[in-house]
């Protein structure tokens, strides 16, 4: 998506409020869960959930059985991932699970740190997490498209991709030296067509982008190899002694409510289908973003063109509706993040994603009031840029 701002002047001053749209905080989903009331309610008494342990018969001893069952049910209902004969590992969000995988896939270590790569533009947290501890086990090696070093490596594939929404596969193929992590945080019907159940050795999911409950900090990995799952559990045991039971119980309740709504359990109200509700909002938001850029028709041909695909969940041909607008400035603007920030819109610049600083990622998952103000300012920038 391209913004030409050759003649831009200060942003629309209808409000002096700065729009903080640099993170994917999914507050867009709040009205749905308020409407659902007690269907998402959990009561925890003072004497409940006091032990460290949840299920000692399971390798993932801190995983609450009701959350494990809810996760498996959710993937069966949506049809977006294979869970049969797989191990489910819970984590404090998918970030901790990613850290656990880095440990699991590189332990006990070799002569050199294992390279970690991802295709640019890649999720900005990947290099931050990899480089945080300056580990001797692994190191960040940048863009997978230009990776040409010998030795073992880990490729992280985010699909649909954060920041640009593209559907991706691994690009580096080097036989037994490869390990691939599929980050499927956005492989849900509100963002993209579900074309089939993902069937990879390692898959990451998170409740924050699925149901919108980022504050619960619950993610899960679906892992084929038992030894990899055990090493992940070892990491989580040492780093945090498991995952909050309160968060797990709440996540299980929420996921159960989502599945009931999709299957019409306990209600004949169509609007109880969370994914239909969320997809409708995302569709309307993308329509408004495109309308705001109508004055830039000469640049709309440069938008990422996502193919319409048949979604097995909805039974319809649908287009992708990414969680972020991946904007590009032209007309002499070298730093798109700085340009938008000067007009009251704080995004996250392309350089953080391994891309040109002329790009800027804007979250579309914000509250309605913030989104409408963003569209208003975006439209003003587009009009000014064309001298209207």
PyMOL commands that set and color helices and strands:
alter all, ss='L'
color gray80, all
select helices_A, chain A and resi 27-40+65-78+93-106+125-132+144-146+175-177+207-210+214-216+226-240+245-263+270-272+274-292+294-300+336-341+350-353+368-385
alter helices_A, ss='H'
color red, helices_A
select strands_A, chain A and resi 2-4+19-20+87-91+114-118+138-143+153-158+178-183+202-206+219-223+309-310+317-318+324-330+345-346+348-349+359-363
alter strands_A, ss='S'
color yellow, strands_A
deselect
rebuild
show_as cartoon
